[in-house]
Amino acid sequence: MDATSNCINLCGIILMILRFKESWWLWLINNIIDLIIWIITVINGGDGSVMMLLVSIGYLLINIYGVIKWSIEAKKNKGE
């Protein structure tokens, strides 16, 4: 899962550089995978995993905000 997450993240970065909206969706998938990884690690009692779980939740919230913001801006620009 970690390797998949890294590959998706790299694709998301490339799409963001090219200014594609889909980068936000890839990062959303990536953040969900990271969240699953850290939930599993917390359940198994990994050291420092609770803090990383909180960081993953924060990244997920930022990503959801980015998807919403990008969609609103795209609709505004389409109407102009």
DSSP file (Angstrom, degrees, kcal/mol; ACC not computed):
  #  RESIDUE AA STRUCTURE BP1 BP2  ACC     N-H-->O    O-->H-N    N-H-->O    O-->H-N    TCO  KAPPA ALPHA  PHI   PSI    X-CA   Y-CA   Z-CA
    1    1 A M     >        0   0    0      0, 0.0     4,-2.4     0, 0.0     5,-0.1   0.000 360.0 360.0 360.0 -35.0    0.0    0.0    0.0
    2    2 A D  H  >  +     0   0    0      2,-0.2     4,-2.2     1,-0.2     5,-0.1   0.911 360.0  48.2 -66.7 -41.4    2.9    2.3    0.8
    3    3 A A  H  > S+     0   0    0      2,-0.2     4,-2.2     1,-0.2    -1,-0.2   0.899 111.6  50.6 -65.1 -39.8    4.4    1.9   -2.7
    4    4 A T  H  > S+     0   0    0      1,-0.2     4,-2.5     2,-0.2     5,-0.2   0.912 109.1  51.9 -61.9 -42.7    1.0    2.5   -4.3
    5    5 A S  H  X S+     0   0    0     -4,-2.4     4,-2.3     1,-0.2    -2,-0.2   0.905 109.5  49.2 -60.9 -42.8    0.6    5.6   -2.2
    6    6 A N  H  X S+     0   0    0     -4,-2.2     4,-2.2     2,-0.2    -1,-0.2   0.900 111.3  48.7 -65.6 -40.7    4.0    7.0   -3.3
    7    7 A C  H  X S+     0   0    0     -4,-2.2     4,-2.2     2,-0.2    -2,-0.2   0.916 112.4  48.0 -65.5 -42.7    3.3    6.3   -7.0
    8    8 A I  H  X S+     0   0    0     -4,-2.5     4,-2.4     1,-0.2    -2,-0.2   0.902 110.7  52.4 -63.7 -40.6   -0.1    8.0   -6.8
    9    9 A N  H  X S+     0   0    0     -4,-2.3     4,-2.2    -5,-0.2    -2,-0.2   0.911 108.5  49.9 -61.8 -43.4    1.5   11.0   -5.0
   10   10 A L  H  X S+     0   0    0     -4,-2.2     4,-2.2     1,-0.2    -1,-0.2   0.915 111.2  48.7 -62.4 -43.4    4.1   11.3   -7.8
   11   11 A C  H  X S+     0   0    0     -4,-2.2     4,-2.4     1,-0.2    -1,-0.2   0.891 110.0  53.1 -62.8 -38.5    1.4   11.3  -10.5
   12   12 A G  H  X S+     0   0    0     -4,-2.4     4,-2.1     2,-0.2    -2,-0.2   0.888 107.8  50.4 -63.1 -39.6   -0.5   13.9   -8.5
   13   13 A I  H  X S+     0   0    0     -4,-2.2     4,-2.3     2,-0.2    -2,-0.2   0.923 110.5  49.2 -64.6 -44.2    2.5   16.2   -8.3
   14   14 A I  H  X S+     0   0    0     -4,-2.2     4,-1.7     1,-0.2    -2,-0.2   0.926 112.6  47.5 -61.7 -44.7    3.1   15.9  -12.1
   15   15 A L  H  <>S+     0   0    0     -4,-2.4     5,-2.7     1,-0.2    -1,-0.2   0.856 110.1  53.2 -65.7 -33.9   -0.6   16.7  -12.7
   16   16 A M  H ><5S+     0   0    0     -4,-2.1     3,-1.3     3,-0.2    -1,-0.2   0.904 106.5  52.1 -67.6 -40.2   -0.5   19.6  -10.3
   17   17 A I  H 3<5S+     0   0    0     -4,-2.3    -1,-0.2     1,-0.3    -2,-0.2   0.891 111.2  47.4 -60.4 -38.3    2.6   21.1  -12.2
   18   18 A L  T 3<5S-     0   0    0     -4,-1.7    -1,-0.3    -5,-0.2    -2,-0.2   0.438 117.5-119.9 -82.5   0.5    0.5   20.8  -15.4
   19   19 A R  T < 5 +     0   0    0     -3,-1.3     2,-0.4     1,-0.2    -3,-0.2   0.878  54.9 159.2  63.2  44.5   -2.4   22.4  -13.6
   20   20 A F    > < -     0   0    0     -5,-2.7     3,-1.3     1,-0.1     4,-0.3  -0.804  43.8-140.3 -96.3 138.3   -4.9   19.6  -14.0
   21   21 A K  T >> S+     0   0    0     -2,-0.4     3,-1.6     1,-0.3     4,-0.7   0.809  97.3  72.9 -63.3 -30.3   -7.9   19.3  -11.6
   22   22 A E  H 3> S+     0   0    0      1,-0.3     4,-2.3     2,-0.2    -1,-0.3   0.704  78.6  75.4 -62.1 -19.5   -7.4   15.6  -11.5
   23   23 A S  H <> S+     0   0    0     -3,-1.3     4,-2.4     1,-0.2    -1,-0.3   0.884  92.5  53.9 -59.8 -36.7   -4.3   16.0   -9.3
   24   24 A W  H <> S+     0   0    0     -3,-1.6     4,-1.8    -4,-0.3    -1,-0.2   0.884 108.0  49.4 -65.1 -37.2   -6.6   16.9   -6.4
   25   25 A W  H  X S+     0   0    0     -4,-0.7     4,-2.2     2,-0.2    -2,-0.2   0.889 110.3  50.2 -70.0 -38.2   -8.5   13.6   -6.9
   26   26 A L  H  X S+     0   0    0     -4,-2.3     4,-2.7     1,-0.2    -2,-0.2   0.918 111.0  49.2 -64.3 -41.7   -5.3   11.6   -7.0
   27   27 A W  H  X S+     0   0    0     -4,-2.4     4,-2.8     2,-0.2    -1,-0.2   0.845 107.4  55.6 -66.4 -31.8   -4.2   13.2   -3.8
   28   28 A L  H  X S+     0   0    0     -4,-1.8     4,-2.0     2,-0.2    -1,-0.2   0.936 110.3  44.8 -63.5 -46.2   -7.5   12.4   -2.3
   29   29 A I  H  X S+     0   0    0     -4,-2.2     4,-2.3     2,-0.2    -2,-0.2   0.920 113.6  51.3 -61.6 -43.7   -7.0    8.8   -3.1
   30   30 A N  H  X S+     0   0    0     -4,-2.7     4,-2.6     1,-0.2    -2,-0.2   0.909 109.5  49.3 -60.5 -43.7   -3.5    9.0   -1.8
   31   31 A N  H  X S+     0   0    0     -4,-2.8     4,-2.4     2,-0.2    -1,-0.2   0.864 109.5  51.7 -66.7 -35.2   -4.6   10.5    1.5
   32   32 A I  H  X S+     0   0    0     -4,-2.0     4,-2.2     2,-0.2    -1,-0.2   0.915 110.6  48.3 -66.1 -42.4   -7.2    7.9    2.0
   33   33 A I  H  X S+     0   0    0     -4,-2.3     4,-2.5     2,-0.2    -2,-0.2   0.928 112.1  49.3 -62.4 -45.0   -4.6    5.1    1.4
   34   34 A D  H  X S+     0   0    0     -4,-2.6     4,-2.6     1,-0.2    -2,-0.2   0.903 109.3  52.6 -59.6 -41.4   -2.2    6.9    3.9
   35   35 A L  H  X S+     0   0    0     -4,-2.4     4,-2.2     1,-0.2    -1,-0.2   0.911 109.5  48.6 -61.6 -42.8   -5.1    7.1    6.4
   36   36 A I  H  X S+     0   0    0     -4,-2.2     4,-2.4     2,-0.2    -2,-0.2   0.918 110.3  52.1 -62.5 -43.8   -5.7    3.4    6.1
   37   37 A I  H  X S+     0   0    0     -4,-2.5     4,-2.1     1,-0.2    -2,-0.2   0.931 112.9  44.1 -58.2 -46.4   -2.0    2.6    6.5
   38   38 A W  H  X S+     0   0    0     -4,-2.6     4,-2.4     2,-0.2    -1,-0.2   0.816 110.2  54.7 -74.4 -28.9   -1.8    4.7    9.7
   39   39 A I  H  X S+     0   0    0     -4,-2.2     4,-2.5    -5,-0.2    -1,-0.2   0.933 110.3  47.1 -64.6 -44.6   -5.0    3.3   11.1
   40   40 A I  H  X S+     0   0    0     -4,-2.4     4,-1.9     1,-0.2    -2,-0.2   0.904 112.5  50.0 -61.6 -41.4   -3.6   -0.2   10.7
   41   41 A T  H  <>S+     0   0    0     -4,-2.1     5,-2.6     2,-0.2     4,-0.3   0.896 110.5  49.2 -66.0 -40.2   -0.3    0.9   12.3
   42   42 A V  H ><5S+     0   0    0     -4,-2.4     3,-1.4     3,-0.2    -2,-0.2   0.920 110.0  51.5 -63.8 -43.3   -2.2    2.5   15.3
   43   43 A I  H 3<5S+     0   0    0     -4,-2.5    -1,-0.2     1,-0.3    -2,-0.2   0.877 109.8  49.9 -60.8 -37.5   -4.2   -0.7   15.7
   44   44 A N  T 3<5S-     0   0    0     -4,-1.9    -1,-0.3    -5,-0.2    -2,-0.2   0.444 119.9-111.8 -82.9   0.9   -1.0   -2.8   15.7
   45   45 A G  T < 5 +     0   0    0     -3,-1.4    -3,-0.2    -4,-0.3    -2,-0.1   0.819  48.4 178.9  79.3  32.3    0.5   -0.4   18.3
   46   46 A G    > < -     0   0    0     -5,-2.6     3,-1.3    -8,-0.1     4,-0.3  -0.396  35.0-104.9 -68.6 143.7    3.2    1.3   16.2
   47   47 A D  T 3  S+     0   0    0      1,-0.2    -1,-0.1     2,-0.1    -5,-0.0  -0.494 100.8   2.3 -69.8 133.1    5.4    3.9   18.0
   48   48 A G  T 3> S+     0   0    0     -2,-0.2     4,-1.4     1,-0.1    -1,-0.2   0.534  93.5 122.7  72.1   6.4    4.5    7.5   17.0
   49   49 A S  H <>  +     0   0    0     -3,-1.3     4,-2.1     1,-0.2    -7,-0.2   0.784  63.1  61.9 -74.5 -25.8    1.7    6.3   14.8
   50   50 A V  H  > S+     0   0    0     -4,-0.3     4,-2.1     2,-0.2    -1,-0.2   0.930 104.8  48.1 -65.1 -43.3   -1.0    8.3   16.5
   51   51 A M  H  > S+     0   0    0      1,-0.2     4,-2.2     2,-0.2    -1,-0.2   0.914 112.1  48.8 -63.1 -42.2    0.7   11.5   15.6
   52   52 A M  H  X S+     0   0    0     -4,-1.4     4,-2.5     2,-0.2    -1,-0.2   0.842 107.9  55.3 -67.1 -32.3    1.0   10.4   11.9
   53   53 A L  H  X S+     0   0    0     -4,-2.1     4,-2.1     2,-0.2    -1,-0.2   0.920 108.6  47.9 -63.7 -43.1   -2.6    9.4   11.9
   54   54 A L  H  X S+     0   0    0     -4,-2.1     4,-2.2     2,-0.2    -2,-0.2   0.886 111.1  50.6 -64.5 -38.9   -3.5   12.9   13.0
   55   55 A V  H  X S+     0   0    0     -4,-2.2     4,-2.7     2,-0.2    -2,-0.2   0.914 109.5  51.1 -64.0 -42.6   -1.2   14.4   10.3
   56   56 A S  H  X S+     0   0    0     -4,-2.5     4,-2.2     1,-0.2    -2,-0.2   0.886 109.1  50.6 -62.7 -38.8   -2.9   12.1    7.7
   57   57 A I  H  X S+     0   0    0     -4,-2.1     4,-2.3     2,-0.2    -1,-0.2   0.910 110.3  50.5 -64.0 -41.7   -6.3   13.4    8.8
   58   58 A G  H  X S+     0   0    0     -4,-2.2     4,-2.4     1,-0.2    -2,-0.2   0.924 110.2  48.8 -61.2 -45.3   -5.1   16.9    8.5
   59   59 A Y  H  X S+     0   0    0     -4,-2.7     4,-2.5     1,-0.2    -1,-0.2   0.890 110.0  52.6 -61.4 -39.1   -3.8   16.3    5.0
   60   60 A L  H  X S+     0   0    0     -4,-2.2     4,-2.4     2,-0.2    -1,-0.2   0.912 109.6  48.1 -63.8 -42.3   -7.1   14.7    4.1
   61   61 A L  H  X S+     0   0    0     -4,-2.3     4,-2.2     2,-0.2    -2,-0.2   0.906 112.0  49.3 -65.1 -41.3   -9.1   17.7    5.3
   62   62 A I  H  X S+     0   0    0     -4,-2.4     4,-2.3     1,-0.2    -2,-0.2   0.906 111.5  50.5 -61.8 -41.4   -6.7   20.1    3.4
   63   63 A N  H  X S+     0   0    0     -4,-2.5     4,-2.3     2,-0.2    -2,-0.2   0.895 108.3  50.6 -66.1 -40.6   -7.2   18.0    0.3
   64   64 A I  H  X S+     0   0    0     -4,-2.4     4,-2.2     1,-0.2    -1,-0.2   0.918 110.9  50.0 -62.5 -42.7  -11.0   18.0    0.6
   65   65 A Y  H  X S+     0   0    0     -4,-2.2     4,-3.0     1,-0.2    -2,-0.2   0.907 109.7  51.8 -60.3 -42.0  -10.9   21.8    0.9
   66   66 A G  H  X S+     0   0    0     -4,-2.3     4,-2.7     2,-0.2     5,-0.2   0.895 108.5  50.0 -62.5 -41.5   -8.6   21.9   -2.2
   67   67 A V  H  X S+     0   0    0     -4,-2.3     4,-2.1     2,-0.2    -1,-0.2   0.932 114.6  44.3 -62.4 -45.6  -11.1   19.8   -4.3
   68   68 A I  H  X S+     0   0    0     -4,-2.2     4,-2.3     2,-0.2    -2,-0.2   0.943 115.2  47.4 -64.7 -47.8  -14.0   22.1   -3.3
   69   69 A K  H  X S+     0   0    0     -4,-3.0     4,-2.5     1,-0.2     5,-0.2   0.915 112.3  49.4 -61.1 -45.1  -12.0   25.3   -3.8
   70   70 A W  H  X S+     0   0    0     -4,-2.7     4,-2.5     1,-0.2    -1,-0.2   0.904 110.8  50.5 -61.9 -41.9  -10.7   24.2   -7.2
   71   71 A S  H  X S+     0   0    0     -4,-2.1     4,-2.0    -5,-0.2    -1,-0.2   0.910 111.2  47.9 -63.9 -42.1  -14.2   23.2   -8.3
   72   72 A I  H  X S+     0   0    0     -4,-2.3     4,-2.0     2,-0.2    -2,-0.2   0.928 113.6  46.9 -64.2 -45.2  -15.7   26.5   -7.3
   73   73 A E  H  X S+     0   0    0     -4,-2.5     4,-2.5     1,-0.2    -2,-0.2   0.881 110.4  53.1 -64.9 -38.0  -12.9   28.5   -9.1
   74   74 A A  H  X S+     0   0    0     -4,-2.5     4,-1.9     1,-0.2    -1,-0.2   0.896 109.2  48.9 -65.0 -38.9  -13.3   26.3  -12.2
   75   75 A K  H  X S+     0   0    0     -4,-2.0     4,-1.5     2,-0.2    -1,-0.2   0.895 111.5  50.0 -66.5 -39.0  -17.0   27.1  -12.3
   76   76 A K  H  X S+     0   0    0     -4,-2.0     4,-0.8     1,-0.2    -2,-0.2   0.934 112.5  46.4 -63.0 -46.4  -16.3   30.8  -11.9
   77   77 A N  H  < S+     0   0    0     -4,-2.5     3,-0.3     1,-0.2    -1,-0.2   0.816 109.4  54.5 -68.2 -31.1  -13.8   30.8  -14.7
   78   78 A K  H  < S+     0   0    0     -4,-1.9    -1,-0.2     1,-0.2    -2,-0.2   0.845 106.8  52.1 -70.1 -33.1  -16.0   28.8  -17.0
   79   79 A G  H  <        0   0    0     -4,-1.5    -1,-0.2     1,-0.2    -2,-0.2   0.673 360.0 360.0 -77.3 -17.7  -18.8   31.4  -16.6
   80   80 A E     <        0   0    0     -4,-0.8    -1,-0.2    -3,-0.3    -2,-0.1   0.480 360.0 360.0 -79.3 360.0  -16.6   34.4  -17.5
